Amino acid sequence: MTSKKIRVCPRCGSQRIHTAKSAVSGWLVPDTYYCDDCKYSGPVYVEIEADDAEQLRKVINGESSED
Ligand SMILES: [Zn+2]
């Protein structure tokens, strides 16, 4: 079983995170990542195993069955 890496939002765990290239061309500037769900924007994202994505969302959203 191969695990696939995916990018998720560091704030809410959403997989709906994407980059926006800077308008400045010719310079090495860091990409900015945007989250469609919580409107996070910043220079970092979280890369996790795809299998862990659902669990991460539960933890972030406080939906864990562990009480
Ligand atoms: Zn988010």
N, CA, C, O and the ligand as a Tripos MOL2 file, in Angstrom:
@<TRIPOS>MOLECULE
protein
  269   267    68     0     0
PROTEIN
NO_CHARGES

@<TRIPOS>ATOM
      1 N           0.8450   -1.1940    0.0000 N.3       1 MET1
      2 CA          0.0000    0.0000    0.0000 C.3       1 MET1
      3 C           0.8780    1.2410    0.0000 C.2       1 MET1
      4 O           1.6550    1.4810    0.9240 O.2       1 MET1
      5 N           0.7330    2.0000   -1.0360 N.am      2 THR2
      6 CA          1.5350    3.2110   -1.1340 C.3       2 THR2
      7 C           0.7810    4.3860   -0.5590 C.2       2 THR2
      8 O          -0.4220    4.5390   -0.7680 O.2       2 THR2
      9 N           1.4930    5.1960    0.1560 N.am      3 SER3
     10 CA          0.8620    6.3680    0.7390 C.3       3 SER3
     11 C           1.1930    7.5820   -0.1100 C.2       3 SER3
     12 O           2.3080    7.7300   -0.6110 O.2       3 SER3
     13 N           0.2340    8.4140   -0.2550 N.am      4 LYS4
     14 CA          0.3740    9.5980   -1.0850 C.3       4 LYS4
     15 C           0.4440   10.8470   -0.2130 C.2       4 LYS4
     16 O          -0.3270   11.0110    0.7340 O.2       4 LYS4
     17 N           1.3670   11.7040   -0.5490 N.am      5 LYS5
     18 CA          1.5040   12.9530    0.2040 C.3       5 LYS5
     19 C           0.5830   14.0160   -0.3840 C.2       5 LYS5
     20 O           0.4830   14.1840   -1.5990 O.2       5 LYS5
     21 N          -0.0710   14.7090    0.5000 N.am      6 ILE6
     22 CA         -0.9260   15.7980    0.0540 C.3       6 ILE6
     23 C          -0.6290   17.0550    0.8680 C.2       6 ILE6
     24 O          -0.0350   16.9880    1.9440 O.2       6 ILE6
     25 N          -1.0410   18.1670    0.3510 N.am      7 ARG7
     26 CA         -0.8670   19.4290    1.0590 C.3       7 ARG7
     27 C          -2.1780   19.8140    1.7270 C.2       7 ARG7
     28 O          -3.2490   19.7280    1.1270 O.2       7 ARG7
     29 N          -2.0740   20.2350    2.9670 N.am      8 VAL8
     30 CA         -3.2600   20.6910    3.6750 C.3       8 VAL8
     31 C          -2.9740   22.0040    4.3730 C.2       8 VAL8
     32 O          -1.8220   22.3810    4.5830 O.2       8 VAL8
     33 N          -4.0370   22.6860    4.7230 N.am      9 CYS9
     34 CA         -3.9530   23.9600    5.4180 C.3       9 CYS9
     35 C          -3.4320   23.7490    6.8360 C.2       9 CYS9
     36 O          -3.9260   22.8680    7.5380 O.2       9 CYS9
     37 N          -2.4440   24.5350    7.2790 N.am     10 PRO10
     38 CA         -1.9200   24.3930    8.6430 C.3      10 PRO10
     39 C          -2.8920   24.9010    9.7070 C.2      10 PRO10
     40 O          -2.7020   24.6290   10.8930 O.2      10 PRO10
     41 N          -3.9040   25.6150    9.3110 N.am     11 ARG11
     42 CA         -4.8450   26.1590   10.2880 C.3      11 ARG11
     43 C          -6.0560   25.2550   10.4850 C.2      11 ARG11
     44 O          -6.4450   24.9690   11.6170 O.2      11 ARG11
     45 N          -6.6590   24.7990    9.3660 N.am     12 CYS12
     46 CA         -7.9030   24.0550    9.4910 C.3      12 CYS12
     47 C          -7.8150   22.6350    8.9340 C.2      12 CYS12
     48 O          -8.7440   21.8460    9.1020 O.2      12 CYS12
     49 N          -6.7120   22.3090    8.2770 N.am     13 GLY13
     50 CA         -6.5580   20.9600    7.7650 C.3      13 GLY13
     51 C          -7.2420   20.7130    6.4370 C.2      13 GLY13
     52 O          -7.2820   19.5780    5.9630 O.2      13 GLY13
     53 N          -7.7740   21.7420    5.8380 N.am     14 SER14
     54 CA         -8.4470   21.5920    4.5560 C.3      14 SER14
     55 C          -7.4620   21.2180    3.4600 C.2      14 SER14
     56 O          -6.3120   21.6570    3.4560 O.2      14 SER14
     57 N          -7.9340   20.4050    2.5400 N.am     15 GLN15
     58 CA         -7.1050   20.0830    1.3780 C.3      15 GLN15
     59 C          -7.2660   21.1230    0.2770 C.2      15 GLN15
     60 O          -6.6010   21.0520   -0.7560 O.2      15 GLN15
     61 N          -8.1390   22.0740    0.5000 N.am     16 ARG16
     62 CA         -8.3900   23.0890   -0.5230 C.3      16 ARG16
     63 C          -7.4160   24.2450   -0.3590 C.2      16 ARG16
     64 O          -7.8190   25.3950   -0.1820 O.2      16 ARG16
     65 N          -6.1380   23.9250   -0.4210 N.am     17 ILE17
     66 CA         -5.1030   24.9410   -0.2960 C.3      17 ILE17
     67 C          -4.3580   25.0080   -1.6180 C.2      17 ILE17
     68 O          -4.0930   23.9850   -2.2490 O.2      17 ILE17
     69 N          -4.0310   26.1990   -2.0180 N.am     18 HIS18
     70 CA         -3.3800   26.3650   -3.3050 C.3      18 HIS18
     71 C          -2.4100   27.5330   -3.2410 C.2      18 HIS18
     72 O          -2.4560   28.3520   -2.3240 O.2      18 HIS18
     73 N          -1.5470   27.5910   -4.2190 N.am     19 THR19
     74 CA         -0.5390   28.6320   -4.2270 C.3      19 THR19
     75 C          -0.9550   29.7560   -5.1610 C.2      19 THR19
     76 O          -1.7680   29.5770   -6.0680 O.2      19 THR19
     77 N          -0.3880   30.8870   -4.9150 N.am     20 ALA20
     78 CA         -0.5560   32.0080   -5.8250 C.3      20 ALA20
     79 C           0.8300   32.5830   -6.0950 C.2      20 ALA20
     80 O           1.5350   33.0140   -5.1820 O.2      20 ALA20
     81 N           1.1900   32.5770   -7.3390 N.am     21 LYS21
     82 CA          2.5060   33.0910   -7.6890 C.3      21 LYS21
     83 C           2.5740   34.5960   -7.5050 C.2      21 LYS21
     84 O           1.6130   35.3240   -7.7520 O.2      21 LYS21
     85 N           3.7180   35.0240   -7.0720 N.am     22 SER22
     86 CA          3.9050   36.4560   -6.9200 C.3      22 SER22
     87 C           3.9130   37.1360   -8.2860 C.2      22 SER22
     88 O           4.2830   36.5370   -9.2970 O.2      22 SER22
     89 N           3.5060   38.3730   -8.2900 N.am     23 ALA23
     90 CA          3.5100   39.1300   -9.5380 C.3      23 ALA23
     91 C           4.9260   39.5610   -9.9130 C.2      23 ALA23
     92 O           5.1830   39.9690  -11.0460 O.2      23 ALA23
     93 N           5.8340   39.4640   -8.9540 N.am     24 VAL24
     94 CA          7.2120   39.8560   -9.2150 C.3      24 VAL24
     95 C           7.9150   38.7260   -9.9480 C.2      24 VAL24
     96 O           8.0500   37.6230   -9.4190 O.2      24 VAL24
     97 N           8.3500   38.9960  -11.1330 N.am     25 SER25
     98 CA          9.0310   37.9740  -11.9170 C.3      25 SER25
     99 C          10.5390   38.2070  -11.9000 C.2      25 SER25
    100 O          11.0130   39.3340  -11.7540 O.2      25 SER25
    101 N          11.2580   37.1370  -12.0490 N.am     26 GLY26
    102 CA         12.7030   37.2590  -12.1130 C.3      26 GLY26
    103 C          13.3770   37.1780  -10.7650 C.2      26 GLY26
    104 O          14.6050   37.2250  -10.6870 O.2      26 GLY26
    105 N          12.6050   37.0570   -9.7030 N.am     27 TRP27
    106 CA         13.1810   36.9340   -8.3760 C.3      27 TRP27
    107 C          12.6280   35.6910   -7.6900 C.2      27 TRP27
    108 O          11.4910   35.2750   -7.9100 O.2      27 TRP27
    109 N          13.4690   35.1310   -6.8660 N.am     28 LEU28
    110 CA         13.0300   33.9600   -6.1260 C.3      28 LEU28
    111 C          12.3020   34.4050   -4.8650 C.2      28 LEU28
    112 O          12.9080   34.6290   -3.8170 O.2      28 LEU28
    113 N          11.0200   34.5230   -4.9950 N.am     29 VAL29
    114 CA         10.2130   34.8940   -3.8380 C.3      29 VAL29
    115 C           9.3860   33.6840   -3.4160 C.2      29 VAL29
    116 O           8.9620   32.8880   -4.2530 O.2      29 VAL29
    117 N           9.1650   33.5560   -2.1270 N.am     30 PRO30
    118 CA          8.3940   32.4020   -1.6660 C.3      30 PRO30
    119 C           6.9540   32.4680   -2.1310 C.2      30 PRO30
    120 O           6.3500   33.5400   -2.1910 O.2      30 PRO30
    121 N           6.4160   31.3120   -2.4580 N.am     31 ASP31
    122 CA          4.9960   31.2390   -2.8010 C.3      31 ASP31
    123 C           4.1550   31.5150   -1.5600 C.2      31 ASP31
    124 O           4.5770   31.2610   -0.4320 O.2      31 ASP31
    125 N           2.9910   32.0260   -1.7900 N.am     32 THR32
    126 CA          2.0290   32.1770   -0.7170 C.3      32 THR32
    127 C           0.9220   31.1550   -0.9070 C.2      32 THR32
    128 O           0.4360   30.9410   -2.0170 O.2      32 THR32
    129 N           0.5370   30.5360    0.1820 N.am     33 TYR33
    130 CA         -0.4970   29.5100    0.1300 C.3      33 TYR33
    131 C          -1.8030   30.0610    0.6730 C.2      33 TYR33
    132 O          -1.8380   30.7490    1.6930 O.2      33 TYR33
    133 N          -2.8700   29.7410   -0.0350 N.am     34 TYR34
    134 CA         -4.1960   30.2150    0.3610 C.3      34 TYR34
    135 C          -5.1140   29.0360    0.6220 C.2      34 TYR34
    136 O          -5.0880   28.0350   -0.0950 O.2      34 TYR34
    137 N          -5.9280   29.1710    1.6650 N.am     35 CYS35
    138 CA         -6.9180   28.1510    1.9680 C.3      35 CYS35
    139 C          -8.3040   28.6680    1.6160 C.2      35 CYS35
    140 O          -8.6940   29.7620    2.0270 O.2      35 CYS35
    141 N          -9.0320   27.8840    0.8640 N.am     36 ASP36
    142 CA        -10.3770   28.3000    0.4730 C.3      36 ASP36
    143 C         -11.3580   28.2330    1.6290 C.2      36 ASP36
    144 O         -12.3840   28.9130    1.6140 O.2      36 ASP36
    145 N         -11.0560   27.4290    2.6210 N.am     37 ASP37
    146 CA        -12.0270   27.1870    3.6830 C.3      37 ASP37
    147 C         -11.9350   28.1940    4.8260 C.2      37 ASP37
    148 O         -12.9610   28.6950    5.2870 O.2      37 ASP37
    149 N         -10.7310   28.4970    5.2870 N.am     38 CYS38
    150 CA        -10.5950   29.3850    6.4460 C.3      38 CYS38
    151 C          -9.9070   30.6980    6.0860 C.2      38 CYS38
    152 O          -9.6660   31.5430    6.9490 O.2      38 CYS38
    153 N          -9.5950   30.8570    4.8010 N.am     39 LYS39
    154 CA         -8.9900   32.0960    4.3000 C.3      39 LYS39
    155 C          -7.5790   32.3130    4.8250 C.2      39 LYS39
    156 O          -7.0630   33.4300    4.8260 O.2      39 LYS39
    157 N          -6.9660   31.2190    5.2720 N.am     40 TYR40
    158 CA         -5.5590   31.3120    5.6630 C.3      40 TYR40
    159 C          -4.7160   31.7300    4.4730 C.2      40 TYR40
    160 O          -4.9550   31.2930    3.3480 O.2      40 TYR40
    161 N          -3.7380   32.5680    4.7230 N.am     41 SER41
    162 CA         -2.7290   32.8190    3.7080 C.3      41 SER41
    163 C          -1.3880   32.9460    4.4030 C.2      41 SER41
    164 O          -1.2760   33.6040    5.4380 O.2      41 SER41
    165 N          -0.3820   32.3250    3.8420 N.am     42 GLY42
    166 CA          0.9220   32.3690    4.4680 C.3      42 GLY42
    167 C           1.9280   31.5720    3.6850 C.2      42 GLY42
    168 O           1.5900   30.9510    2.6770 O.2      42 GLY42
    169 N           3.1670   31.5830    4.1390 N.am     43 PRO43
    170 CA          4.2530   30.9600    3.3860 C.3      43 PRO43
    171 C           4.3980   29.4620    3.6210 C.2      43 PRO43
    172 O           5.2570   28.8280    3.0090 O.2      43 PRO43
    173 N           3.5930   28.8940    4.4770 N.am     44 VAL44
    174 CA          3.7630   27.4860    4.7980 C.3      44 VAL44
    175 C           2.4860   26.6930    4.5630 C.2      44 VAL44
    176 O           1.3760   27.2240    4.5960 O.2      44 VAL44
    177 N           2.6880   25.4080    4.3270 N.am     45 TYR45
    178 CA          1.5740   24.4750    4.3020 C.3      45 TYR45
    179 C           2.0210   23.2240    5.0290 C.2      45 TYR45
    180 O           3.1920   23.0880    5.3820 O.2      45 TYR45
    181 N           1.0930   22.3130    5.2510 N.am     46 VAL46
    182 CA          1.4270   21.0560    5.9070 C.3      46 VAL46
    183 C           1.3370   19.9450    4.8750 C.2      46 VAL46
    184 O           0.3500   19.8310    4.1490 O.2      46 VAL46
    185 N           2.3830   19.1290    4.8210 N.am     47 GLU47
    186 CA          2.3580   17.9880    3.9230 C.3      47 GLU47
    187 C           2.2390   16.7220    4.7500 C.2      47 GLU47
    188 O           3.0930   16.4320    5.5880 O.2      47 GLU47
    189 N           1.1890   15.9820    4.5120 N.am     48 ILE48
    190 CA          0.9420   14.7740    5.2930 C.3      48 ILE48
    191 C           0.5580   13.6340    4.3690 C.2      48 ILE48
    192 O           0.3200   13.8270    3.1770 O.2      48 ILE48
    193 N           0.5040   12.4530    4.9400 N.am     49 GLU49
    194 CA          0.0160   11.3010    4.2000 C.3      49 GLU49
    195 C          -1.4730   11.4890    3.9280 C.2      49 GLU49
    196 O          -2.2130   11.9750    4.7840 O.2      49 GLU49
    197 N          -1.8980   11.1100    2.7550 N.am     50 ALA50
    198 CA         -3.3140   11.2550    2.4060 C.3      50 ALA50
    199 C          -4.1960   10.5050    3.3980 C.2      50 ALA50
    200 O          -5.2990   10.9430    3.7260 O.2      50 ALA50
    201 N          -3.6930    9.3730    3.8640 N.am     51 ASP51
    202 CA         -4.4820    8.5740    4.8040 C.3      51 ASP51
    203 C          -4.6930    9.2840    6.1380 C.2      51 ASP51
    204 O          -5.6330    8.9760    6.8710 O.2      51 ASP51
    205 N          -3.8130   10.2360    6.4490 N.am     52 ASP52
    206 CA         -3.9040   10.9290    7.7260 C.3      52 ASP52
    207 C          -4.7570   12.1940    7.6480 C.2      52 ASP52
    208 O          -5.0420   12.8140    8.6730 O.2      52 ASP52
    209 N          -5.1570   12.5710    6.4570 N.am     53 ALA53
    210 CA         -5.8600   13.8410    6.2740 C.3      53 ALA53
    211 C          -7.1630   13.8830    7.0500 C.2      53 ALA53
    212 O          -7.4750   14.8810    7.7000 O.2      53 ALA53
    213 N          -7.9230   12.8030    6.9820 N.am     54 GLU54
    214 CA         -9.2170   12.7890    7.6530 C.3      54 GLU54
    215 C          -9.0370   12.8740    9.1660 C.2      54 GLU54
    216 O          -9.7840   13.5690    9.8540 O.2      54 GLU54
    217 N          -8.0400   12.1600    9.6690 N.am     55 GLN55
    218 CA         -7.7750   12.1910   11.0970 C.3      55 GLN55
    219 C          -7.3480   13.5820   11.5420 C.2      55 GLN55
    220 O          -7.7560   14.0560   12.6030 O.2      55 GLN55
    221 N          -6.5330   14.2280   10.7340 N.am     56 LEU56
    222 CA         -6.0780   15.5740   11.0700 C.3      56 LEU56
    223 C          -7.2550   16.5300   11.1500 C.2      56 LEU56
    224 O          -7.3230   17.3650   12.0520 O.2      56 LEU56
    225 N          -8.1760   16.4100   10.2130 N.am     57 ARG57
    226 CA         -9.3470   17.2750   10.2280 C.3      57 ARG57
    227 C         -10.1620   17.0750   11.5000 C.2      57 ARG57
    228 O         -10.6650   18.0320   12.0870 O.2      57 ARG57
    229 N         -10.2810   15.8450   11.9060 N.am     58 LYS58
    230 CA        -11.0520   15.5550   13.1280 C.3      58 LYS58
    231 C         -10.3830   16.1690   14.3500 C.2      58 LYS58
    232 O         -11.0530   16.7130   15.2280 O.2      58 LYS58
    233 N          -9.0720   16.0790   14.3990 N.am     59 VAL59
    234 CA         -8.3430   16.6370   15.5410 C.3      59 VAL59
    235 C          -8.5060   18.1500   15.5800 C.2      59 VAL59
    236 O          -8.7940   18.7270   16.6280 O.2      59 VAL59
    237 N          -8.3200   18.7810   14.4360 N.am     60 ILE60
    238 CA         -8.4170   20.2400   14.3640 C.3      60 ILE60
    239 C          -9.8220   20.7070   14.7040 C.2      60 ILE60
    240 O         -10.0020   21.7230   15.3760 O.2      60 ILE60
    241 N         -10.8050   19.9690   14.2400 N.am     61 ASN61
    242 CA        -12.1930   20.3690   14.4460 C.3      61 ASN61
    243 C         -12.7720   19.8730   15.7670 C.2      61 ASN61
    244 O         -13.9400   20.1090   16.0780 O.2      61 ASN61
    245 N         -11.9430   19.1900   16.5300 N.am     62 GLY62
    246 CA        -12.4100   18.7300   17.8370 C.3      62 GLY62
    247 C         -13.4510   17.6490   17.7480 C.2      62 GLY62
    248 O         -14.3070   17.5300   18.6240 O.2      62 GLY62
    249 N         -13.3860   16.8440   16.6800 N.am     63 GLU63
    250 CA        -14.3680   15.8140   16.4780 C.3      63 GLU63
    251 C         -13.8650   14.4290   16.8970 C.2      63 GLU63
    252 O         -14.5180   13.4140   16.6530 O.2      63 GLU63
    253 N         -12.7140   14.4140   17.5180 N.am     64 SER64
    254 CA        -12.1590   13.1390   17.9320 C.3      64 SER64
    255 C         -13.0830   12.4320   18.9060 C.2      64 SER64
    256 O         -13.6900   13.0500   19.7800 O.2      64 SER64
    257 N         -13.1750   11.1280   18.7330 N.am     65 SER65
    258 CA        -14.0420   10.3630   19.6120 C.3      65 SER65
    259 C         -13.4050   10.1530   20.9750 C.2      65 SER65
    260 O         -14.0720    9.7620   21.9340 O.2      65 SER65
    261 N         -12.1050   10.4160   21.0470 N.am     66 GLU66
    262 CA        -11.4240   10.2970   22.3290 C.3      66 GLU66
    263 C         -11.8080   11.4730   23.2090 C.2      66 GLU66
    264 O         -11.6500   12.6310   22.8220 O.2      66 GLU66
    265 N         -12.2980   11.1750   24.3560 N.am     67 ASP67
    266 CA        -12.7970   12.2340   25.2190 C.3      67 ASP67
    267 C         -11.9290   12.4110   26.4440 C.2      67 ASP67
    268 O         -12.2110   13.2680   27.2810 O.2      67 ASP67
    269 ZN         -7.7440   26.4860    6.1550 Zn       68 ZN68
@<TRIPOS>BOND
     1     1     2 1
     2     2     3 1
     3     3     4 2
     4     3     5 am
     5     5     6 1
     6     6     7 1
     7     7     8 2
     8     7     9 am
     9     9    10 1
    10    10    11 1
    11    11    12 2
    12    11    13 am
    13    13    14 1
    14    14    15 1
    15    15    16 2
    16    15    17 am
    17    17    18 1
    18    18    19 1
    19    19    20 2
    20    19    21 am
    21    21    22 1
    22    22    23 1
    23    23    24 2
    24    23    25 am
    25    25    26 1
    26    26    27 1
    27    27    28 2
    28    27    29 am
    29    29    30 1
    30    30    31 1
    31    31    32 2
    32    31    33 am
    33    33    34 1
    34    34    35 1
    35    35    36 2
    36    35    37 am
    37    37    38 1
    38    38    39 1
    39    39    40 2
    40    39    41 am
    41    41    42 1
    42    42    43 1
    43    43    44 2
    44    43    45 am
    45    45    46 1
    46    46    47 1
    47    47    48 2
    48    47    49 am
    49    49    50 1
    50    50    51 1
    51    51    52 2
    52    51    53 am
    53    53    54 1
    54    54    55 1
    55    55    56 2
    56    55    57 am
    57    57    58 1
    58    58    59 1
    59    59    60 2
    60    59    61 am
    61    61    62 1
    62    62    63 1
    63    63    64 2
    64    63    65 am
    65    65    66 1
    66    66    67 1
    67    67    68 2
    68    67    69 am
    69    69    70 1
    70    70    71 1
    71    71    72 2
    72    71    73 am
    73    73    74 1
    74    74    75 1
    75    75    76 2
    76    75    77 am
    77    77    78 1
    78    78    79 1
    79    79    80 2
    80    79    81 am
    81    81    82 1
    82    82    83 1
    83    83    84 2
    84    83    85 am
    85    85    86 1
    86    86    87 1
    87    87    88 2
    88    87    89 am
    89    89    90 1
    90    90    91 1
    91    91    92 2
    92    91    93 am
    93    93    94 1
    94    94    95 1
    95    95    96 2
    96    95    97 am
    97    97    98 1
    98    98    99 1
    99    99   100 2
   100    99   101 am
   101   101   102 1
   102   102   103 1
   103   103   104 2
   104   103   105 am
   105   105   106 1
   106   106   107 1
   107   107   108 2
   108   107   109 am
   109   109   110 1
   110   110   111 1
   111   111   112 2
   112   111   113 am
   113   113   114 1
   114   114   115 1
   115   115   116 2
   116   115   117 am
   117   117   118 1
   118   118   119 1
   119   119   120 2
   120   119   121 am
   121   121   122 1
   122   122   123 1
   123   123   124 2
   124   123   125 am
   125   125   126 1
   126   126   127 1
   127   127   128 2
   128   127   129 am
   129   129   130 1
   130   130   131 1
   131   131   132 2
   132   131   133 am
   133   133   134 1
   134   134   135 1
   135   135   136 2
   136   135   137 am
   137   137   138 1
   138   138   139 1
   139   139   140 2
   140   139   141 am
   141   141   142 1
   142   142   143 1
   143   143   144 2
   144   143   145 am
   145   145   146 1
   146   146   147 1
   147   147   148 2
   148   147   149 am
   149   149   150 1
   150   150   151 1
   151   151   152 2
   152   151   153 am
   153   153   154 1
   154   154   155 1
   155   155   156 2
   156   155   157 am
   157   157   158 1
   158   158   159 1
   159   159   160 2
   160   159   161 am
   161   161   162 1
   162   162   163 1
   163   163   164 2
   164   163   165 am
   165   165   166 1
   166   166   167 1
   167   167   168 2
   168   167   169 am
   169   169   170 1
   170   170   171 1
   171   171   172 2
   172   171   173 am
   173   173   174 1
   174   174   175 1
   175   175   176 2
   176   175   177 am
   177   177   178 1
   178   178   179 1
   179   179   180 2
   180   179   181 am
   181   181   182 1
   182   182   183 1
   183   183   184 2
   184   183   185 am
   185   185   186 1
   186   186   187 1
   187   187   188 2
   188   187   189 am
   189   189   190 1
   190   190   191 1
   191   191   192 2
   192   191   193 am
   193   193   194 1
   194   194   195 1
   195   195   196 2
   196   195   197 am
   197   197   198 1
   198   198   199 1
   199   199   200 2
   200   199   201 am
   201   201   202 1
   202   202   203 1
   203   203   204 2
   204   203   205 am
   205   205   206 1
   206   206   207 1
   207   207   208 2
   208   207   209 am
   209   209   210 1
   210   210   211 1
   211   211   212 2
   212   211   213 am
   213   213   214 1
   214   214   215 1
   215   215   216 2
   216   215   217 am
   217   217   218 1
   218   218   219 1
   219   219   220 2
   220   219   221 am
   221   221   222 1
   222   222   223 1
   223   223   224 2
   224   223   225 am
   225   225   226 1
   226   226   227 1
   227   227   228 2
   228   227   229 am
   229   229   230 1
   230   230   231 1
   231   231   232 2
   232   231   233 am
   233   233   234 1
   234   234   235 1
   235   235   236 2
   236   235   237 am
   237   237   238 1
   238   238   239 1
   239   239   240 2
   240   239   241 am
   241   241   242 1
   242   242   243 1
   243   243   244 2
   244   243   245 am
   245   245   246 1
   246   246   247 1
   247   247   248 2
   248   247   249 am
   249   249   250 1
   250   250   251 1
   251   251   252 2
   252   251   253 am
   253   253   254 1
   254   254   255 1
   255   255   256 2
   256   255   257 am
   257   257   258 1
   258   258   259 1
   259   259   260 2
   260   259   261 am
   261   261   262 1
   262   262   263 1
   263   263   264 2
   264   263   265 am
   265   265   266 1
   266   266   267 1
   267   267   268 2
@<TRIPOS>SUBSTRUCTURE
     1 MET1         2 RESIDUE 1 A MET
     2 THR2         6 RESIDUE 1 A THR
     3 SER3        10 RESIDUE 1 A SER
     4 LYS4        14 RESIDUE 1 A LYS
     5 LYS5        18 RESIDUE 1 A LYS
     6 ILE6        22 RESIDUE 1 A ILE
     7 ARG7        26 RESIDUE 1 A ARG
     8 VAL8        30 RESIDUE 1 A VAL
     9 CYS9        34 RESIDUE 1 A CYS
    10 PRO10       38 RESIDUE 1 A PRO
    11 ARG11       42 RESIDUE 1 A ARG
    12 CYS12       46 RESIDUE 1 A CYS
    13 GLY13       50 RESIDUE 1 A GLY
    14 SER14       54 RESIDUE 1 A SER
    15 GLN15       58 RESIDUE 1 A GLN
    16 ARG16       62 RESIDUE 1 A ARG
    17 ILE17       66 RESIDUE 1 A ILE
    18 HIS18       70 RESIDUE 1 A HIS
    19 THR19       74 RESIDUE 1 A THR
    20 ALA20       78 RESIDUE 1 A ALA
    21 LYS21       82 RESIDUE 1 A LYS
    22 SER22       86 RESIDUE 1 A SER
    23 ALA23       90 RESIDUE 1 A ALA
    24 VAL24       94 RESIDUE 1 A VAL
    25 SER25       98 RESIDUE 1 A SER
    26 GLY26      102 RESIDUE 1 A GLY
    27 TRP27      106 RESIDUE 1 A TRP
    28 LEU28      110 RESIDUE 1 A LEU
    29 VAL29      114 RESIDUE 1 A VAL
    30 PRO30      118 RESIDUE 1 A PRO
    31 ASP31      122 RESIDUE 1 A ASP
    32 THR32      126 RESIDUE 1 A THR
    33 TYR33      130 RESIDUE 1 A TYR
    34 TYR34      134 RESIDUE 1 A TYR
    35 CYS35      138 RESIDUE 1 A CYS
    36 ASP36      142 RESIDUE 1 A ASP
    37 ASP37      146 RESIDUE 1 A ASP
    38 CYS38      150 RESIDUE 1 A CYS
    39 LYS39      154 RESIDUE 1 A LYS
    40 TYR40      158 RESIDUE 1 A TYR
    41 SER41      162 RESIDUE 1 A SER
    42 GLY42      166 RESIDUE 1 A GLY
    43 PRO43      170 RESIDUE 1 A PRO
    44 VAL44      174 RESIDUE 1 A VAL
    45 TYR45      178 RESIDUE 1 A TYR
    46 VAL46      182 RESIDUE 1 A VAL
    47 GLU47      186 RESIDUE 1 A GLU
    48 ILE48      190 RESIDUE 1 A ILE
    49 GLU49      194 RESIDUE 1 A GLU
    50 ALA50      198 RESIDUE 1 A ALA
    51 ASP51      202 RESIDUE 1 A ASP
    52 ASP52      206 RESIDUE 1 A ASP
    53 ALA53      210 RESIDUE 1 A ALA
    54 GLU54      214 RESIDUE 1 A GLU
    55 GLN55      218 RESIDUE 1 A GLN
    56 LEU56      222 RESIDUE 1 A LEU
    57 ARG57      226 RESIDUE 1 A ARG
    58 LYS58      230 RESIDUE 1 A LYS
    59 VAL59      234 RESIDUE 1 A VAL
    60 ILE60      238 RESIDUE 1 A ILE
    61 ASN61      242 RESIDUE 1 A ASN
    62 GLY62      246 RESIDUE 1 A GLY
    63 GLU63      250 RESIDUE 1 A GLU
    64 SER64      254 RESIDUE 1 A SER
    65 SER65      258 RESIDUE 1 A SER
    66 GLU66      262 RESIDUE 1 A GLU
    67 ASP67      266 RESIDUE 1 A ASP
    68 ZN68       269 GROUP 0 **** ****
